[in-house]
Amino acid sequence: MKLIIVRHGDPDYVHDTLTERGKLEAKLAADRLAAHDFAAIYVSPLGRAQDTARFTLDRLKRTAETLPWLREFEAPIQHPDTGDRRVPWDWLPGVWTAEPRFYDKDRWSEPDAMQAGGVGAEAKRVFEGLDALLAEHGYRRENGWYRAERPNTDTLLFFCHFGVECVMLSHLIGVSPMILWHGFCAAPTAVTVVTTEERREGIASFRINTFGDTGHLYAAGEEPSFSARFCEMYSLADQRHD
């Protein structure tokens, strides 16, 4: 089975929709995705993901199922380094890397700020939603791997958000989402591809083949939007800082 995860286009967060640039990105993503035959399509309930998906759905003349657990990861915390409330994946490198538990797939949500924000419970909600969906498609989780009850080569398409995407991937490959949140970047409409591997009959694992690919944008002469990134150098005043 193959999972294709697409981040929404360049966002207008105030109105929970897409900017004009985001609409162009979504159209270019639809051009790329139209070549696939999807067994099912799923989308976050948030407007920016719905609006991104609409270009592909209209192109394929398909509908999508909206899944509540695909919404952006919702567990704001009081950050010990800045004192303000932020999403739990926006930590300064000198702070989060000093906490060994953040690297542990089982203990990453134990630090005080994470517990106070209910981050572990929110992650569990995503894990359980993803596992229930995969079970519907023939793959049932057993510890850190999946029982291939109905092995298949179906392709499932997801339209969602960077934060929740990293949580999904962390569960599939058995790592702390902190590593993905801080070490990887999915630009608007970036495409991630994950496939099952069944090296022994009935025993499947998921492997990330592609993360955050924006080839459809470059092919059209478009640079990816800067959303999700921070400044490449501190002296670049026109790029996003802290």
MDAnalysis code that builds the backbone (N, CA, C; Angstrom):
import MDAnalysis as mda
import numpy as np

u = mda.Universe.empty(726, n_residues=242, atom_resindex=np.repeat(np.arange(242), 3), trajectory=True)
u.add_TopologyAttr("name", ["N", "CA", "C"] * 242)
u.add_TopologyAttr("resid", np.arange(1, 243))
u.add_TopologyAttr("resname", ["MET", "LYS", "LEU", "ILE", "ILE", "VAL", "ARG", "HIS", "GLY", "ASP", "PRO", "ASP", "TYR", "VAL", "HIS", "ASP", "THR", "LEU", "THR", "GLU", "ARG", "GLY", "LYS", "LEU", "GLU", "ALA", "LYS", "LEU", "ALA", "ALA", "ASP", "ARG", "LEU", "ALA", "ALA", "HIS", "ASP", "PHE", "ALA", "ALA", "ILE", "TYR", "VAL", "SER", "PRO", "LEU", "GLY", "ARG", "ALA", "GLN", "ASP", "THR", "ALA", "ARG", "PHE", "THR", "LEU", "ASP", "ARG", "LEU", "LYS", "ARG", "THR", "ALA", "GLU", "THR", "LEU", "PRO", "TRP", "LEU", "ARG", "GLU", "PHE", "GLU", "ALA", "PRO", "ILE", "GLN", "HIS", "PRO", "ASP", "THR", "GLY", "ASP", "ARG", "ARG", "VAL", "PRO", "TRP", "ASP", "TRP", "LEU", "PRO", "GLY", "VAL", "TRP", "THR", "ALA", "GLU", "PRO", "ARG", "PHE", "TYR", "ASP", "LYS", "ASP", "ARG", "TRP", "SER", "GLU", "PRO", "ASP", "ALA", "MET", "GLN", "ALA", "GLY", "GLY", "VAL", "GLY", "ALA", "GLU", "ALA", "LYS", "ARG", "VAL", "PHE", "GLU", "GLY", "LEU", "ASP", "ALA", "LEU", "LEU", "ALA", "GLU", "HIS", "GLY", "TYR", "ARG", "ARG", "GLU", "ASN", "GLY", "TRP", "TYR", "ARG", "ALA", "GLU", "ARG", "PRO", "ASN", "THR", "ASP", "THR", "LEU", "LEU", "PHE", "PHE", "CYS", "HIS", "PHE", "GLY", "VAL", "GLU", "CYS", "VAL", "MET", "LEU", "SER", "HIS", "LEU", "ILE", "GLY", "VAL", "SER", "PRO", "MET", "ILE", "LEU", "TRP", "HIS", "GLY", "PHE", "CYS", "ALA", "ALA", "PRO", "THR", "ALA", "VAL", "THR", "VAL", "VAL", "THR", "THR", "GLU", "GLU", "ARG", "ARG", "GLU", "GLY", "ILE", "ALA", "SER", "PHE", "ARG", "ILE", "ASN", "THR", "PHE", "GLY", "ASP", "THR", "GLY", "HIS", "LEU", "TYR", "ALA", "ALA", "GLY", "GLU", "GLU", "PRO", "SER", "PHE", "SER", "ALA", "ARG", "PHE", "CYS", "GLU", "MET", "TYR", "SER", "LEU", "ALA", "ASP", "GLN", "ARG", "HIS", "ASP"])
u.atoms.positions = np.array([
    [0.846, -1.188, 0.000],
    [0.000, 0.000, 0.000],
    [0.883, 1.240, 0.000],
    [0.385, 2.276, -0.596],
    [1.129, 3.529, -0.686],
    [0.293, 4.659, -0.087],
    [0.948, 5.508, 0.706],
    [0.327, 6.701, 1.257],
    [0.981, 7.912, 0.619],
    [0.182, 8.822, 0.101],
    [0.698, 10.089, -0.418],
    [0.113, 11.200, 0.447],
    [0.997, 11.944, 1.101],
    [0.586, 13.000, 2.018],
    [0.978, 14.347, 1.424],
    [0.014, 15.240, 1.287],
    [0.241, 16.552, 0.678],
    [-0.065, 17.638, 1.699],
    [0.899, 18.517, 1.926],
    [0.628, 19.666, 2.778],
    [-0.219, 20.677, 1.996],
    [-1.020, 21.449, 2.705],
    [-1.836, 22.475, 2.058],
    [-0.958, 23.525, 1.376],
    [-1.560, 24.312, 0.485],
    [-0.848, 25.374, -0.204],
    [-0.542, 26.546, 0.709],
    [0.164, 27.533, 0.171],
    [0.562, 28.707, 0.944],
    [-0.662, 29.261, 1.682],
    [-0.604, 29.326, 3.017],
    [-1.823, 29.603, 3.785],
    [-2.095, 31.077, 4.063],
    [-3.358, 31.393, 4.094],
    [-3.860, 32.625, 4.689],
    [-4.439, 32.176, 6.034],
    [-3.605, 32.199, 7.067],
    [-4.017, 31.657, 8.357],
    [-5.162, 32.452, 8.981],
    [-5.206, 33.746, 8.742],
    [-6.244, 34.582, 9.344],
    [-7.628, 34.119, 8.909],
    [-7.769, 33.793, 7.628],
    [-9.064, 33.379, 7.092],
    [-9.156, 31.876, 6.864],
    [-8.127, 31.144, 7.274],
    [-8.051, 29.697, 7.104],
    [-8.382, 29.284, 5.672],
    [-7.647, 29.862, 4.755],
    [-7.806, 29.525, 3.350],
    [-6.433, 29.620, 2.689],
    [-6.394, 29.816, 1.385],
    [-5.139, 29.911, 0.653],
    [-4.924, 31.324, 0.137],
    [-3.655, 31.712, 0.052],
    [-3.319, 32.950, -0.644],
    [-3.450, 32.687, -2.151],
    [-3.329, 33.727, -2.942],
    [-3.361, 33.527, -4.394],
    [-2.219, 32.620, -4.835],
    [-1.072, 32.773, -4.204],
    [0.044, 31.887, -4.512],
    [-0.272, 30.454, -4.110],
    [-0.951, 30.310, -2.980],
    [-1.336, 28.978, -2.532],
    [-2.288, 28.292, -3.495],
    [-3.166, 29.054, -4.107],
    [-4.086, 28.480, -5.092],
    [-3.328, 27.982, -6.320],
    [-2.328, 28.741, -6.736],
    [-1.499, 28.286, -7.861],
    [-0.759, 27.013, -7.494],
    [-0.210, 26.964, -6.291],
    [0.494, 25.753, -5.843],
    [-0.451, 24.555, -5.824],
    [-1.671, 24.764, -5.355],
    [-2.644, 23.674, -5.291],
    [-3.008, 23.183, -6.690],
    [-3.104, 24.109, -7.633],
    [-3.396, 23.710, -9.016],
    [-2.253, 22.884, -9.594],
    [-1.024, 23.298, -9.327],
    [0.131, 22.563, -9.843],
    [0.235, 21.188, -9.179],
    [-0.117, 21.122, -7.910],
    [-0.146, 19.820, -7.233],
    [-1.202, 18.917, -7.857],
    [-2.348, 19.494, -8.194],
    [-3.409, 18.709, -8.835],
    [-2.946, 18.166, -10.175],
    [-2.191, 18.962, -10.921],
    [-1.653, 18.483, -12.199],
    [-0.788, 17.243, -11.979],
    [-0.036, 17.263, -10.896],
    [0.847, 16.128, -10.588],
    [0.051, 14.923, -10.104],
    [-0.912, 15.146, -9.233],
    [-1.645, 14.045, -8.604],
    [-2.661, 13.398, -9.536],
    [-3.047, 14.100, -10.576],
    [-4.090, 13.592, -11.470],
    [-3.696, 12.308, -12.174],
    [-2.412, 12.012, -12.214],
    [-1.956, 10.797, -12.907],
    [-2.152, 9.537, -12.069],
    [-2.508, 9.690, -10.799],
    [-2.633, 8.544, -9.897],
    [-4.078, 8.035, -9.849],
    [-4.189, 6.780, -9.521],
    [-5.491, 6.163, -9.275],
    [-5.593, 5.917, -7.775],
    [-6.387, 6.711, -7.085],
    [-6.449, 6.639, -5.629],
    [-7.603, 5.754, -5.173],
    [-7.291, 4.858, -4.250],
    [-8.338, 4.019, -3.669],
    [-9.238, 4.839, -2.761],
    [-8.666, 5.854, -2.116],
    [-9.446, 6.728, -1.240],
    [-8.682, 8.032, -1.048],
    [-9.418, 9.100, -0.762],
    [-8.828, 10.415, -0.541],
    [-9.372, 10.962, 0.771],
    [-8.471, 11.456, 1.607],
    [-8.837, 11.965, 2.926],
    [-8.309, 13.389, 3.091],
    [-9.048, 14.194, 3.868],
    [-8.670, 15.603, 4.004],
    [-8.951, 16.092, 5.418],
    [-8.110, 17.003, 5.876],
    [-8.308, 17.688, 7.146],
    [-9.574, 18.539, 7.086],
    [-10.225, 18.782, 8.218],
    [-11.416, 19.636, 8.210],
    [-11.108, 21.119, 8.077],
    [-9.837, 21.523, 8.189],
    [-9.508, 22.944, 8.141],
    [-9.561, 23.476, 6.715],
    [-9.943, 24.743, 6.597],
    [-10.205, 25.337, 5.292],
    [-9.034, 25.300, 4.332],
    [-7.827, 25.559, 4.815],
    [-6.678, 25.611, 3.909],
    [-6.362, 24.260, 3.292],
    [-6.659, 23.186, 4.027],
    [-6.475, 21.848, 3.466],
    [-7.627, 21.495, 2.525],
    [-8.840, 21.852, 2.918],
    [-10.000, 21.610, 2.068],
    [-9.859, 22.333, 0.737],
    [-9.392, 23.582, 0.786],
    [-9.248, 24.379, -0.433],
    [-8.143, 23.832, -1.327],
    [-7.102, 23.292, -0.713],
    [-6.036, 22.664, -1.504],
    [-6.541, 21.402, -2.177],
    [-7.248, 20.586, -1.425],
    [-7.768, 19.331, -1.968],
    [-8.746, 19.565, -3.111],
    [-9.487, 20.674, -3.061],
    [-10.545, 20.908, -4.044],
    [-10.016, 20.898, -5.466],
    [-8.815, 21.417, -5.694],
    [-8.259, 21.429, -7.048],
    [-8.074, 20.010, -7.580],
    [-7.564, 19.117, -6.739],
    [-7.361, 17.730, -7.156],
    [-8.685, 16.993, -7.285],
    [-9.585, 17.210, -6.341],
    [-10.879, 16.530, -6.384],
    [-11.662, 16.921, -7.629],
    [-11.659, 18.200, -7.955],
    [-12.362, 18.647, -9.157],
    [-11.725, 18.039, -10.406],
    [-10.415, 17.983, -10.412],
    [-9.700, 17.430, -11.567],
    [-10.035, 15.948, -11.754],
    [-10.113, 15.205, -10.650],
    [-10.379, 13.766, -10.715],
    [-11.869, 13.439, -10.690],
    [-12.688, 14.464, -10.433],
    [-14.136, 14.248, -10.270],
    [-14.393, 13.239, -9.150],
    [-13.749, 13.490, -8.029],
    [-13.842, 12.619, -6.862],
    [-14.306, 13.422, -5.660],
    [-14.658, 12.720, -4.610],
    [-14.929, 13.331, -3.319],
    [-13.919, 12.787, -2.316],
    [-13.807, 13.478, -1.192],
    [-12.877, 13.057, -0.150],
    [-13.623, 12.916, 1.164],
    [-13.102, 12.078, 2.030],
    [-13.648, 11.946, 3.381],
    [-12.868, 12.861, 4.310],
    [-13.591, 13.679, 5.070],
    [-12.958, 14.565, 6.034],
    [-12.754, 13.818, 7.350],
    [-11.505, 13.819, 7.840],
    [-11.161, 13.112, 9.068],
    [-10.756, 14.127, 10.137],
    [-11.468, 14.188, 11.257],
    [-11.152, 15.178, 12.299],
    [-9.713, 15.096, 12.807],
    [-9.153, 13.872, 12.909],
    [-7.796, 13.740, 13.452],
    [-6.717, 14.216, 12.475],
    [-7.090, 14.533, 11.233],
    [-6.130, 15.064, 10.264],
    [-5.958, 16.578, 10.376],
    [-6.736, 17.235, 11.228],
    [-6.576, 18.676, 11.399],
    [-5.169, 18.954, 11.915],
    [-4.739, 20.203, 11.840],
    [-3.402, 20.519, 12.335],
    [-3.286, 20.124, 13.796],
    [-2.121, 19.637, 14.167],
    [-1.868, 19.149, 15.528],
    [-2.200, 20.248, 16.525],
    [-3.177, 19.980, 17.394],
    [-3.745, 21.025, 18.236],
    [-3.430, 20.753, 19.707],
    [-2.279, 21.271, 20.168],
    [-1.896, 21.110, 21.565],
    [-0.900, 22.215, 21.930],
    [-1.348, 23.480, 21.977],
    [-0.426, 24.577, 22.289],
    [0.158, 24.437, 23.685],
    [1.414, 24.845, 23.835],
    [2.090, 24.730, 25.120],
    [2.702, 26.074, 25.520],
    [2.993, 26.205, 26.813],
    [3.711, 27.363, 27.328],
    [5.199, 27.069, 27.183],
    [5.852, 27.738, 26.241],
    [7.246, 27.419, 25.968],
    [8.163, 27.946, 27.068],
    [9.005, 27.082, 27.635],
    [9.876, 27.525, 28.731],
    [10.946, 28.510, 28.281],
    [11.278, 28.523, 26.990],
    [12.339, 29.414, 26.528],
    [11.829, 30.806, 26.178],
    [10.600, 30.922, 25.691],
    [10.066, 32.227, 25.263],
    [8.992, 32.759, 26.201],
    [8.338, 31.871, 26.950],
    [7.293, 32.288, 27.873],
    [5.928, 32.453, 27.238],
    [5.826, 32.316, 25.906],
    [4.528, 32.468, 25.247],
    [3.954, 31.112, 24.880],
    [2.701, 31.127, 24.459],
    [2.050, 29.889, 24.038],
    [2.269, 29.703, 22.542],
    [2.762, 28.539, 22.191],
    [3.062, 28.224, 20.799],
    [2.699, 26.772, 20.516],
    [2.767, 26.436, 19.231],
    [2.610, 25.034, 18.856],
    [3.768, 24.241, 19.453],
    [3.591, 22.969, 19.740],
    [4.629, 22.203, 20.443],
    [5.821, 21.815, 19.588],
    [5.822, 22.179, 18.303],
    [6.977, 21.821, 17.470],
    [7.886, 23.001, 17.168],
    [7.623, 24.142, 17.772],
    [8.410, 25.335, 17.493],
    [9.315, 25.655, 18.678],
    [10.403, 24.897, 18.806],
    [11.365, 25.090, 19.879],
    [12.678, 25.606, 19.294],
    [13.372, 26.456, 20.041],
    [14.703, 26.876, 19.631],
    [15.661, 25.698, 19.810],
    [16.612, 25.535, 18.895],
    [17.453, 24.340, 18.900],
    [18.253, 24.138, 20.177],
    [18.724, 25.232, 20.802],
    [19.507, 25.080, 22.009],
    [18.717, 24.599, 23.202],
    [17.379, 24.675, 23.101],
    [16.518, 24.264, 24.208],
    [16.073, 22.812, 24.049],
    [15.484, 22.484, 22.912],
    [14.931, 21.132, 22.802],
    [16.020, 20.069, 22.705],
    [17.150, 20.380, 22.105],
    [18.217, 19.385, 21.979],
    [18.886, 19.068, 23.314],
    [18.654, 19.921, 24.322],
    [19.246, 19.680, 25.643],
    [18.435, 18.691, 26.473],
    [17.260, 18.300, 25.973],
    [16.384, 17.380, 26.699],
    [16.441, 15.996, 26.044],
    [17.121, 15.016, 26.651],
    [17.263, 13.686, 26.034],
    [15.931, 13.011, 25.717],
    [14.915, 13.280, 26.519],
    [13.633, 12.606, 26.302],
    [13.001, 12.993, 24.968],
    [13.350, 14.157, 24.441],
    [12.773, 14.559, 23.165],
    [13.217, 13.653, 22.014],
    [14.290, 12.930, 22.193],
    [14.773, 12.022, 21.157],
    [14.188, 10.614, 21.301],
    [13.479, 10.383, 22.382],
    [12.960, 9.049, 22.710],
    [11.534, 8.913, 22.179],
    [11.276, 7.890, 21.367],
    [9.959, 7.733, 20.758],
    [8.862, 7.478, 21.788],
    [9.226, 7.011, 22.982],
    [8.233, 6.719, 24.005],
    [8.143, 7.798, 25.087],
    [9.141, 8.687, 25.166],
    [9.187, 9.631, 26.285],
    [9.175, 11.101, 25.848],
    [9.080, 11.344, 24.544],
    [9.203, 12.714, 24.039],
    [8.143, 13.663, 24.576],
    [6.981, 13.153, 24.994],
    [5.908, 14.031, 25.487],
    [5.909, 14.147, 27.006],
    [6.945, 13.626, 27.680],
    [6.989, 13.661, 29.141],
    [7.416, 15.001, 29.751],
    [8.284, 15.796, 29.121],
    [8.685, 17.069, 29.739],
    [7.486, 17.908, 30.175],
    [7.689, 18.697, 31.233],
    [6.581, 19.406, 31.892],
    [5.722, 20.216, 30.933],
    [6.347, 20.967, 30.045],
    [5.575, 21.821, 29.139],
    [4.674, 20.985, 28.240],
    [5.174, 19.849, 27.798],
    [4.387, 18.980, 26.930],
    [3.216, 18.353, 27.697],
    [3.477, 17.928, 28.914],
    [2.401, 17.339, 29.714],
    [1.319, 18.361, 30.012],
    [1.723, 19.576, 30.354],
    [0.739, 20.605, 30.681],
    [-0.132, 20.947, 29.487],
    [0.410, 20.822, 28.281],
    [-0.346, 21.126, 27.076],
    [-1.129, 19.954, 26.519],
    [-1.041, 18.798, 27.156],
    [-1.773, 17.631, 26.669],
    [-1.264, 17.108, 25.342],
    [0.035, 17.278, 25.096],
    [0.605, 16.892, 23.801],
    [0.531, 15.379, 23.592],
    [0.817, 14.609, 24.640],
    [0.778, 13.156, 24.510],
    [-0.607, 12.649, 24.146],
    [-1.622, 13.222, 24.758],
    [-2.996, 12.807, 24.473],
    [-3.384, 13.147, 23.043],
    [-2.936, 14.319, 22.560],
    [-3.234, 14.705, 21.184],
    [-2.531, 13.786, 20.202],
    [-1.284, 13.417, 20.501],
    [-0.563, 12.485, 19.643],
    [-1.259, 11.128, 19.617],
    [-1.720, 10.685, 20.766],
    [-2.429, 9.399, 20.827],
    [-3.667, 9.434, 19.946],
    [-4.365, 10.559, 19.922],
    [-5.565, 10.685, 19.085],
    [-5.208, 10.510, 17.611],
    [-4.074, 11.102, 17.193],
    [-3.629, 10.955, 15.802],
    [-3.197, 9.519, 15.537],
    [-2.426, 8.935, 16.444],
    [-1.960, 7.559, 16.264],
    [-3.152, 6.615, 16.102],
    [-4.130, 6.758, 16.973],
    [-5.288, 5.858, 16.942],
    [-6.127, 6.073, 15.687],
    [-6.267, 7.322, 15.267],
    [-7.014, 7.588, 14.039],
    [-6.337, 6.987, 12.831],
    [-5.019, 7.137, 12.755],
    [-4.274, 6.585, 11.637],
    [-4.331, 5.061, 11.637],
    [-4.132, 4.454, 12.795],
    [-4.148, 2.992, 12.858],
    [-5.519, 2.421, 12.513],
    [-6.575, 3.076, 12.953],
    [-7.922, 2.615, 12.625],
    [-8.159, 2.675, 11.118],
    [-7.680, 3.739, 10.491],
    [-7.845, 3.875, 9.044],
    [-7.045, 2.816, 8.295],
    [-5.808, 2.590, 8.710],
    [-4.987, 1.583, 8.042],
    [-5.590, 0.185, 8.214],
    [-6.184, -0.061, 9.375],
    [-6.839, -1.357, 9.591],
    [-7.997, -1.548, 8.618],
    [-8.722, -0.469, 8.327],
    [-9.810, -0.546, 7.350],
    [-9.281, -0.944, 5.970],
    [-8.041, -0.565, 5.691],
    [-7.437, -0.853, 4.392],
    [-6.557, -2.096, 4.408],
    [-6.633, -2.873, 5.487],
    [-5.979, -4.174, 5.473],
    [-4.694, -4.299, 6.253],
    [-4.289, -3.251, 6.990],
    [-3.029, -3.298, 7.731],
    [-3.286, -2.955, 9.197],
    [-3.145, -3.947, 10.074],
    [-3.458, -3.773, 11.491],
    [-2.166, -3.720, 12.316],
    [-2.047, -2.692, 13.146],
    [-0.815, -2.501, 13.908],
    [-0.634, -3.564, 14.978],
    [0.573, -4.082, 15.063],
    [0.979, -4.992, 16.132],
    [2.341, -4.518, 16.619],
    [2.354, -3.873, 17.803],
    [3.581, -3.277, 18.332],
    [4.113, -2.244, 17.337],
    [5.341, -2.396, 16.867],
    [5.902, -1.398, 15.979],
    [5.791, -1.729, 14.511],
    [5.020, -2.759, 14.157],
    [4.856, -3.134, 12.765],
    [3.371, -3.382, 12.494],
    [3.057, -3.778, 11.274],
    [1.657, -3.951, 10.880],
    [1.415, -5.342, 10.312],
    [0.326, -5.947, 10.739],
    [-0.099, -7.238, 10.204],
    [-0.808, -6.996, 8.870],
    [-0.259, -7.546, 7.812],
    [-0.871, -7.388, 6.491],
    [-2.000, -8.400, 6.359],
    [-3.183, -8.007, 6.811],
    [-4.334, -8.913, 6.767],
    [-4.896, -9.009, 5.354],
    [-4.858, -7.902, 4.625],
    [-5.293, -7.887, 3.232],
    [-4.258, -7.103, 2.424],
    [-3.121, -7.703, 2.137],
    [-2.062, -6.972, 1.423],
    [-2.576, -6.409, 0.102],
    [-2.148, -5.181, -0.213],
    [-2.630, -4.565, -1.447],
    [-1.644, -3.510, -1.918],
    [-1.877, -3.041, -3.122],
    [-1.059, -1.965, -3.691],
    [-1.904, -0.702, -3.899],
    [-2.939, -0.551, -3.076],
    [-3.779, 0.648, -3.155],
    [-2.962, 1.897, -2.799],
    [-3.407, 3.031, -3.311],
    [-2.801, 4.316, -2.975],
    [-3.836, 5.182, -2.266],
    [-3.479, 5.675, -1.074],
    [-4.337, 6.561, -0.306],
    [-3.743, 7.960, -0.341],
    [-4.589, 8.959, -0.537],
    [-4.139, 10.344, -0.630],
    [-4.660, 11.132, 0.564],
    [-3.759, 11.905, 1.200],
    [-4.107, 12.723, 2.356],
    [-3.741, 14.179, 2.081],
    [-4.651, 15.094, 2.402],
    [-4.361, 16.525, 2.390],
    [-4.418, 17.006, 3.832],
    [-3.294, 17.491, 4.346],
    [-3.300, 17.901, 5.748],
    [-2.265, 18.984, 6.010],
    [-1.499, 18.867, 7.093],
    [-0.668, 19.953, 7.601],
    [0.685, 19.403, 8.047],
    [1.673, 20.280, 8.098],
    [3.027, 19.844, 8.440],
    [3.098, 19.208, 9.824],
    [2.507, 19.855, 10.831],
    [2.611, 19.339, 12.188],
    [2.049, 17.949, 12.336],
    [0.837, 17.724, 11.858],
    [0.207, 16.414, 12.000],
    [0.860, 15.385, 11.083],
    [1.344, 15.821, 9.927],
    [2.041, 14.895, 9.042],
    [3.248, 14.280, 9.744],
    [4.013, 15.101, 10.449],
    [5.194, 14.589, 11.150],
    [4.803, 13.619, 12.253],
    [3.683, 13.866, 12.919],
    [3.209, 12.945, 13.950],
    [2.815, 11.609, 13.326],
    [2.135, 11.651, 12.192],
    [1.773, 10.422, 11.489],
    [3.016, 9.629, 11.108],
    [3.989, 10.315, 10.521],
    [5.197, 9.627, 10.069],
    [5.996, 9.073, 11.242],
    [6.039, 9.816, 12.339],
    [6.787, 9.331, 13.503],
    [6.214, 8.019, 14.013],
    [4.891, 7.902, 13.953],
    [4.227, 6.672, 14.392],
    [4.517, 5.518, 13.442],
    [4.525, 5.803, 12.166],
    [4.729, 4.744, 11.175],
    [6.146, 4.180, 11.211],
    [7.133, 5.042, 11.470],
    [8.521, 4.563, 11.416],
    [9.165, 4.438, 12.796],
    [8.451, 4.795, 13.858],
    [8.949, 4.560, 15.201],
    [10.029, 5.512, 15.679],
    [9.810, 6.819, 15.492],
    [10.752, 7.816, 16.003],
    [9.969, 8.912, 16.716],
    [10.678, 9.740, 17.461],
    [10.045, 10.885, 18.103],
    [9.655, 11.916, 17.055],
    [8.454, 12.470, 17.130],
    [8.078, 13.516, 16.163],
    [8.926, 14.773, 16.304],
    [9.564, 14.969, 17.461],
    [10.423, 16.139, 17.626],
    [11.533, 16.155, 16.586],
    [12.037, 15.003, 16.240],
    [13.109, 14.917, 15.242],
    [12.591, 15.341, 13.874],
    [11.399, 14.902, 13.521],
    [10.811, 15.267, 12.236],
    [10.392, 16.735, 12.223],
    [9.768, 17.184, 13.294],
    [9.321, 18.576, 13.376],
    [10.466, 19.559, 13.176],
    [11.622, 19.246, 13.758],
    [12.740, 20.187, 13.749],
    [13.805, 19.888, 12.708],
    [13.809, 18.679, 12.176],
    [14.849, 18.311, 11.229],
    [14.396, 18.227, 9.786],
    [13.095, 18.306, 9.543],
    [12.541, 18.199, 8.200],
    [11.622, 19.403, 7.944],
    [11.415, 19.696, 6.684],
    [10.527, 20.800, 6.323],
    [9.688, 20.404, 5.113],
    [8.388, 20.581, 5.230],
    [7.483, 20.346, 4.108],
    [6.903, 21.687, 3.683],
    [7.357, 22.188, 2.558],
    [6.849, 23.454, 2.035],
    [5.400, 23.292, 1.589],
    [4.687, 24.375, 1.359],
    [3.306, 24.260, 0.875],
    [3.193, 23.400, -0.378],
    [2.245, 22.494, -0.360],
    [1.924, 21.461, -1.367],
    [3.045, 20.444, -1.546],
    [3.983, 20.383, -0.608],
    [5.021, 19.354, -0.680],
    [4.390, 17.971, -0.583],
    [4.958, 17.025, -1.321],
    [4.412, 15.671, -1.425],
    [5.342, 14.681, -0.726],
    [4.773, 13.899, 0.171],
    [5.497, 12.837, 0.858],
    [4.887, 11.496, 0.462],
    [5.751, 10.530, 0.161],
    [5.290, 9.211, -0.286],
    [5.829, 8.146, 0.671],
    [4.926, 7.322, 1.179],
    [5.275, 6.248, 2.104],
    [4.708, 4.949, 1.552],
    [5.506, 3.895, 1.544],
    [5.009, 2.609, 1.044],
    [5.253, 1.511, 2.066],
    [4.434, 0.471, 1.971],
    [4.646, -0.697, 2.809],
    [5.743, -1.573, 2.204],
    [6.436, -2.291, 3.088],
    [7.364, -3.342, 2.675],
    [6.980, -4.611, 3.425],
    [6.849, -5.719, 2.715],
    [6.417, -6.991, 3.310],
    [7.473, -8.056, 2.998],
    [8.561, -8.008, 3.734],
    [9.684, -8.912, 3.477],
    [9.403, -10.335, 3.957],
    [8.476, -10.473, 4.886],
    [7.978, -11.774, 5.314],
    [6.466, -11.722, 5.186],
    [5.871, -12.803, 4.727],
    [4.428, -12.812, 4.479],
    [3.661, -12.401, 5.726],
    [2.799, -11.425, 5.563],
    [1.923, -10.986, 6.638],
    [2.529, -9.965, 7.573],
    [3.816, -9.642, 7.412],
    [4.485, -8.688, 8.302],
    [4.920, -7.482, 7.475],
    [4.300, -6.340, 7.731],
    [4.557, -5.143, 6.925],
    [5.099, -4.009, 7.788],
    [5.912, -3.200, 7.178],
    [6.378, -1.956, 7.798],
    [6.226, -0.845, 6.775],
    [6.278, 0.383, 7.256],
    [6.149, 1.530, 6.365],
    [7.503, 2.217, 6.220],
    [7.807, 2.615, 4.993],
    [9.093, 3.257, 4.706],
    [8.847, 4.532, 3.904],
    [9.496, 5.615, 4.320],
    [9.348, 6.891, 3.629],
    [10.240, 6.891, 2.395],
    [9.625, 6.943, 1.229],
    [10.378, 6.983, -0.024],
    [10.742, 8.410, -0.433],
    [9.820, 9.331, -0.176],
    [10.015, 10.734, -0.551],
    [9.427, 11.600, 0.545],
    [10.160, 12.634, 0.963],
    [9.599, 13.572, 1.940],
    [9.659, 14.981, 1.369],
    [8.516, 15.657, 1.399],
    [8.474, 17.077, 1.085],
    [8.894, 17.439, -0.329],
    [8.555, 16.621, -1.291],
    [8.968, 16.901, -2.676],
    [8.127, 18.026, -3.280],
    [8.800, 19.004, -3.854],
    [8.116, 20.124, -4.510],
    [8.480, 20.189, -5.990],
    [8.768, 19.049, -6.574],
    [9.160, 19.013, -7.982],
    [8.115, 19.585, -8.913],
    [6.826, 19.442, -8.553],
    [5.768, 19.976, -9.414],
    [5.814, 21.500, -9.493],
    [6.331, 22.145, -8.436],
    [6.465, 23.602, -8.450],
    [7.661, 24.020, -9.312],
    [8.790, 23.374, -9.097],
    [9.979, 23.712, -9.882],
    [9.766, 23.439, -11.366],
    [9.033, 22.361, -11.674],
    [8.770, 22.036, -13.076],
    [7.974, 23.140, -13.770],
    [7.194, 23.881, -12.995],
    [6.402, 24.985, -13.554],
    [7.105, 26.327, -13.401],
    [8.359, 26.302, -12.956],
    [9.104, 27.543, -12.797],
    [8.756, 28.322, -11.550],
    [8.162, 27.642, -10.546],
    [7.745, 28.309, -9.316],
    [8.623, 27.864, -8.147],
    [9.112, 28.828, -7.389],
    [9.820, 28.518, -6.151],
    [8.792, 28.165, -5.070],
    [9.086, 27.206, -4.196],
    [8.165, 26.909, -3.090],
    [8.003, 28.118, -2.168],
    [6.840, 28.278, -1.609],
    [6.611, 29.338, -0.628],
    [7.496, 29.111, 0.590],
    [7.761, 30.198, 1.314],
    [8.684, 30.115, 2.450],
    [8.012, 29.579, 3.706],
    [6.695, 29.494, 3.714],
    [5.964, 29.043, 4.891],
    [6.520, 27.726, 5.407],
    [6.721, 27.640, 6.733],
    [7.276, 26.484, 7.444],
    [8.770, 26.596, 7.660],
    [9.421, 27.535, 7.006],
    [10.862, 27.689, 7.176],
    [11.186, 28.912, 8.032],
    [12.429, 28.926, 8.533],
    [12.970, 30.103, 9.202],
    [14.168, 30.592, 8.399],
    [14.710, 31.739, 8.795],
    [15.770, 32.381, 8.024],
    [16.983, 31.463, 7.844],
    [17.510, 31.462, 6.631],
    [18.692, 30.660, 6.333],
    [19.924, 31.226, 7.044],
    [19.992, 32.544, 7.149],
    [21.011, 33.226, 7.945],
    [20.318, 34.294, 8.774],
    [20.789, 34.509, 9.990],
    [20.144, 35.466, 10.886],
    [20.121, 36.866, 10.287],
    [21.127, 37.186, 9.478],
    [21.231, 38.533, 8.919],
    [20.253, 38.794, 7.784],
    [19.524, 37.758, 7.342],
    [18.548, 37.942, 6.269],
    [17.247, 38.464, 6.875],
    [17.110, 39.761, 6.913],
    [16.004, 40.393, 7.620],
    [14.653, 40.138, 6.983],
    [14.636, 39.790, 5.692],
    [13.357, 39.597, 5.011],
    [12.814, 38.187, 5.154],
    [13.528, 37.325, 5.878],
    [13.048, 35.963, 6.112],
    [12.609, 35.820, 7.567],
    [11.747, 34.851, 7.810],
    [11.139, 34.680, 9.145],
    [12.179, 34.275, 10.181],
    [12.174, 34.983, 11.311],
    [13.074, 34.680, 12.412],
    [12.303, 33.946, 13.515],
    [12.559, 34.289, 14.753],
    [11.916, 33.592, 15.868],
    [10.405, 33.880, 15.881],
])
